[in-house]
Amino acid sequence: MLDLSGKVAVVTGAGTVGPGWGNGKATAVLFARQGAQVFGTDINAGALEETRAIVEKEGGTCAAHGCDMTSSDAVKAAVDACLERFGRIDILVNNVGGSAPGDPVSMSEEVWDRQLDHNLKTAFLGCKHVLPVMEKQGSGAIVNISSVAGFSHQVDGRVHIAYSTAKSGLLGFTRATAIAYVRKGIRCNLVVVGTMHTPLVEERLMKQLGAEAAADLVARRNAAVPMGRMGDAWDTAHAALFLASDEARYITATQLVVDGGLTAARPS
């Protein structure tokens, strides 16, 4: 079940900003455990190397390639490097992202542009350069990682207008891409994650709020989820694994919400 043996998986954002497990790191390790040869990218070479070392210590295969996923040339170079190393690409996980607070008045144009590049353009560029490879092979599975922030412009009472816009845009991008390539043996789906406790969230909250306020917010985030706790990176990784696997062969252009019931419990 969910066997990825013989498959090559590109996982973007495969490092993490601090100790622990981020979505990309957990996904890369889990895919390797399921037999995939993993090609991980990240802008942080040190964090990416940590992921590679974990995979190889467990007996798996992971190539690490530093890459700014907002640069088309850099993404093309990464894809070329993956092909040189492994000869094919069967799975692409577009995982790069991160939020910045602000509403349309308080947010600068520069932050707006960076947020859309970081959260939406990165998926576009990943698909732009990987899809021709998959089309030539006649098969492939793409998993884009989004957020429940795409359903609401406020999360935890804080406004993240550009992040919410980008994550909402990922749904349309995923569906349109899936239908454009559905006759070419390529599937494209979306994992929509809820409030998660990952190093990226911890790092961002600490910088924005300070340790005491961040701890209070973490407690409130746990309490707001119907299950009584936030999810973690492994919840995201297992959802991505299913959508990338052959068991999901008849699933495309859809979204898998991983949020502990959060969005269902919100007032409409």
PAZABA-957368 format. One record per residue (C-alpha): residue number from 1; y, x, z. Coordinates in steps of 0.2 Angstrom, whole numbers, plus 5000, padded with zeros to 4 digits. Layout:
N
(rec NUM, (Y, X, Z))
...
//
This chain:
268
(rec 1, (5000, 5000, 5000))
(rec 2, (5018, 5006, 4995))
(rec 3, (5010, 5022, 4988))
(rec 4, (5023, 5033, 4979))
(rec 5, (5011, 5046, 4974))
(rec 6, (5015, 5054, 4957))
(rec 7, (5033, 5047, 4958))
(rec 8, (5049, 5057, 4958))
(rec 9, (5063, 5049, 4969))
(rec 10, (5081, 5054, 4968))
(rec 11, (5089, 5049, 4985))
(rec 12, (5108, 5051, 4986))
(rec 13, (5117, 5054, 5002))
(rec 14, (5101, 5062, 5009))
(rec 15, (5109, 5071, 5023))
(rec 16, (5117, 5064, 5038))
(rec 17, (5134, 5068, 5047))
(rec 18, (5126, 5071, 5064))
(rec 19, (5110, 5072, 5074))
(rec 20, (5098, 5058, 5071))
(rec 21, (5093, 5048, 5056))
(rec 22, (5105, 5041, 5043))
(rec 23, (5099, 5029, 5029))
(rec 24, (5097, 5043, 5016))
(rec 25, (5088, 5055, 5027))
(rec 26, (5076, 5042, 5033))
(rec 27, (5073, 5036, 5016))
(rec 28, (5070, 5053, 5009))
(rec 29, (5057, 5057, 5023))
(rec 30, (5049, 5041, 5022))
(rec 31, (5047, 5042, 5003))
(rec 32, (5040, 5059, 5004))
(rec 33, (5027, 5053, 5017))
(rec 34, (5022, 5040, 5005))
(rec 35, (5018, 5053, 4992))
(rec 36, (5034, 5054, 4982))
(rec 37, (5042, 5071, 4976))
(rec 38, (5060, 5069, 4983))
(rec 39, (5075, 5076, 4975))
(rec 40, (5089, 5074, 4988))
(rec 41, (5108, 5075, 4985))
(rec 42, (5122, 5076, 4997))
(rec 43, (5140, 5084, 4998))
(rec 44, (5135, 5092, 5014))
(rec 45, (5123, 5106, 5010))
(rec 46, (5118, 5110, 5028))
(rec 47, (5114, 5092, 5032))
(rec 48, (5104, 5091, 5016))
(rec 49, (5094, 5107, 5020))
(rec 50, (5089, 5099, 5037))
(rec 51, (5081, 5084, 5027))
(rec 52, (5072, 5096, 5015))
(rec 53, (5065, 5106, 5030))
(rec 54, (5059, 5090, 5038))
(rec 55, (5050, 5085, 5023))
(rec 56, (5042, 5102, 5019))
(rec 57, (5037, 5104, 5037))
(rec 58, (5027, 5088, 5036))
(rec 59, (5019, 5094, 5020))
(rec 60, (5029, 5085, 5007))
(rec 61, (5040, 5090, 4993))
(rec 62, (5059, 5089, 4993))
(rec 63, (5072, 5098, 4982))
(rec 64, (5089, 5099, 4989))
(rec 65, (5104, 5099, 4977))
(rec 66, (5122, 5099, 4983))
(rec 67, (5132, 5085, 4974))
(rec 68, (5148, 5076, 4974))
(rec 69, (5142, 5059, 4968))
(rec 70, (5160, 5054, 4963))
(rec 71, (5160, 5067, 4950))
(rec 72, (5152, 5062, 4933))
(rec 73, (5149, 5081, 4929))
(rec 74, (5141, 5084, 4946))
(rec 75, (5130, 5069, 4945))
(rec 76, (5124, 5074, 4927))
(rec 77, (5120, 5092, 4933))
(rec 78, (5110, 5085, 4948))
(rec 79, (5100, 5074, 4936))
(rec 80, (5097, 5089, 4924))
(rec 81, (5091, 5099, 4939))
(rec 82, (5079, 5086, 4944))
(rec 83, (5072, 5085, 4927))
(rec 84, (5070, 5104, 4926))
(rec 85, (5061, 5104, 4943))
(rec 86, (5050, 5088, 4941))
(rec 87, (5051, 5082, 4923))
(rec 88, (5055, 5064, 4926))
(rec 89, (5064, 5051, 4938))
(rec 90, (5054, 5036, 4943))
(rec 91, (5066, 5030, 4958))
(rec 92, (5084, 5031, 4961))
(rec 93, (5091, 5026, 4978))
(rec 94, (5110, 5025, 4978))
(rec 95, (5114, 5027, 4996))
(rec 96, (5132, 5036, 4996))
(rec 97, (5145, 5026, 5006))
(rec 98, (5156, 5024, 5021))
(rec 99, (5170, 5013, 5027))
(rec 100, (5189, 5016, 5031))
(rec 101, (5199, 5002, 5041))
(rec 102, (5214, 4993, 5034))
(rec 103, (5220, 4978, 5026))
(rec 104, (5230, 4977, 5009))
(rec 105, (5246, 4981, 5017))
(rec 106, (5241, 4994, 5029))
(rec 107, (5229, 5003, 5018))
(rec 108, (5236, 5017, 5006))
(rec 109, (5233, 5017, 4988))
(rec 110, (5224, 5034, 4990))
(rec 111, (5212, 5027, 5003))
(rec 112, (5209, 5012, 4992))
(rec 113, (5204, 5022, 4977))
(rec 114, (5193, 5034, 4988))
(rec 115, (5184, 5019, 4995))
(rec 116, (5180, 5012, 4979))
(rec 117, (5175, 5029, 4972))
(rec 118, (5164, 5032, 4987))
(rec 119, (5155, 5016, 4988))
(rec 120, (5155, 5009, 4971))
(rec 121, (5158, 5022, 4958))
(rec 122, (5144, 5033, 4965))
(rec 123, (5131, 5020, 4961))
(rec 124, (5139, 5018, 4944))
(rec 125, (5137, 5036, 4941))
(rec 126, (5120, 5038, 4948))
(rec 127, (5114, 5024, 4936))
(rec 128, (5124, 5030, 4921))
(rec 129, (5115, 5047, 4921))
(rec 130, (5098, 5041, 4927))
(rec 131, (5096, 5026, 4917))
(rec 132, (5094, 5035, 4900))
(rec 133, (5080, 5045, 4908))
(rec 134, (5071, 5029, 4914))
(rec 135, (5073, 5021, 4898))
(rec 136, (5065, 5035, 4889))
(rec 137, (5050, 5034, 4901))
(rec 138, (5050, 5015, 4899))
(rec 139, (5050, 5013, 4918))
(rec 140, (5060, 5015, 4934))
(rec 141, (5066, 5007, 4950))
(rec 142, (5084, 5008, 4956))
(rec 143, (5088, 5003, 4974))
(rec 144, (5107, 5001, 4978))
(rec 145, (5112, 5001, 4997))
(rec 146, (5125, 4989, 5002))
(rec 147, (5132, 4981, 5018))
(rec 148, (5135, 4963, 5025))
(rec 149, (5153, 4969, 5024))
(rec 150, (5152, 4963, 5006))
(rec 151, (5150, 4945, 5013))
(rec 152, (5165, 4946, 5025))
(rec 153, (5181, 4956, 5025))
(rec 154, (5179, 4958, 5044))
(rec 155, (5165, 4966, 5054))
(rec 156, (5167, 4967, 5073))
(rec 157, (5184, 4960, 5071))
(rec 158, (5190, 4974, 5061))
(rec 159, (5196, 4973, 5043))
(rec 160, (5189, 4985, 5030))
(rec 161, (5196, 4978, 5014))
(rec 162, (5191, 4991, 5002))
(rec 163, (5174, 4994, 5009))
(rec 164, (5170, 4975, 5009))
(rec 165, (5177, 4974, 4991))
(rec 166, (5166, 4989, 4985))
(rec 167, (5150, 4982, 4994))
(rec 168, (5153, 4965, 4987))
(rec 169, (5155, 4973, 4970))
(rec 170, (5138, 4982, 4972))
(rec 171, (5130, 4965, 4971))
(rec 172, (5137, 4960, 4954))
(rec 173, (5134, 4978, 4948))
(rec 174, (5116, 4977, 4953))
(rec 175, (5112, 4960, 4945))
(rec 176, (5121, 4965, 4929))
(rec 177, (5112, 4981, 4928))
(rec 178, (5095, 4973, 4931))
(rec 179, (5097, 4961, 4918))
(rec 180, (5104, 4973, 4905))
(rec 181, (5088, 4984, 4908))
(rec 182, (5075, 4971, 4912))
(rec 183, (5066, 4972, 4895))
(rec 184, (5065, 4991, 4896))
(rec 185, (5054, 4992, 4911))
(rec 186, (5067, 4996, 4924))
(rec 187, (5070, 4986, 4940))
(rec 188, (5087, 4986, 4950))
(rec 189, (5088, 4978, 4967))
(rec 190, (5100, 4979, 4982))
(rec 191, (5097, 4982, 5001))
(rec 192, (5110, 4974, 5011))
(rec 193, (5111, 4981, 5028))
(rec 194, (5119, 4973, 5044))
(rec 195, (5126, 4982, 5059))
(rec 196, (5116, 4998, 5060))
(rec 197, (5116, 5012, 5073))
(rec 198, (5116, 5028, 5063))
(rec 199, (5125, 5045, 5065))
(rec 200, (5138, 5040, 5052))
(rec 201, (5143, 5024, 5062))
(rec 202, (5143, 5034, 5078))
(rec 203, (5154, 5048, 5071))
(rec 204, (5166, 5036, 5063))
(rec 205, (5168, 5025, 5079))
(rec 206, (5170, 5040, 5090))
(rec 207, (5184, 5047, 5079))
(rec 208, (5193, 5030, 5077))
(rec 209, (5191, 5023, 5094))
(rec 210, (5186, 5037, 5106))
(rec 211, (5170, 5038, 5116))
(rec 212, (5174, 5025, 5129))
(rec 213, (5180, 5012, 5117))
(rec 214, (5166, 5016, 5105))
(rec 215, (5152, 5014, 5118))
(rec 216, (5160, 4997, 5122))
(rec 217, (5160, 4992, 5103))
(rec 218, (5141, 4998, 5102))
(rec 219, (5137, 4986, 5116))
(rec 220, (5146, 4972, 5108))
(rec 221, (5138, 4975, 5091))
(rec 222, (5121, 4975, 5099))
(rec 223, (5125, 4958, 5107))
(rec 224, (5132, 4950, 5091))
(rec 225, (5115, 4952, 5082))
(rec 226, (5103, 4937, 5085))
(rec 227, (5089, 4950, 5088))
(rec 228, (5099, 4957, 5102))
(rec 229, (5101, 4975, 5094))
(rec 230, (5107, 4984, 5079))
(rec 231, (5095, 4990, 5066))
(rec 232, (5093, 5008, 5062))
(rec 233, (5090, 5019, 5047))
(rec 234, (5071, 5016, 5047))
(rec 235, (5074, 4998, 5044))
(rec 236, (5085, 5002, 5029))
(rec 237, (5072, 5015, 5023))
(rec 238, (5057, 5003, 5024))
(rec 239, (5066, 4990, 5014))
(rec 240, (5071, 5003, 5001))
(rec 241, (5053, 5008, 5000))
(rec 242, (5046, 4991, 4997))
(rec 243, (5059, 4988, 4983))
(rec 244, (5055, 5005, 4975))
(rec 245, (5036, 5002, 4976))
(rec 246, (5024, 4995, 4963))
(rec 247, (5021, 4980, 4975))
(rec 248, (5039, 4974, 4971))
(rec 249, (5035, 4975, 4952))
(rec 250, (5040, 4957, 4949))
(rec 251, (5056, 4958, 4959))
(rec 252, (5073, 4963, 4950))
(rec 253, (5091, 4958, 4951))
(rec 254, (5089, 4952, 4969))
(rec 255, (5095, 4957, 4987))
(rec 256, (5085, 4960, 5002))
(rec 257, (5096, 4957, 5018))
(rec 258, (5091, 4968, 5033))
(rec 259, (5102, 4962, 5047))
(rec 260, (5092, 4955, 5061))
(rec 261, (5098, 4937, 5057))
(rec 262, (5117, 4942, 5058))
(rec 263, (5123, 4933, 5042))
(rec 264, (5113, 4918, 5045))
(rec 265, (5120, 4915, 5062))
(rec 266, (5138, 4917, 5057))
(rec 267, (5149, 4902, 5054))
(rec 268, (5150, 4898, 5035))
//
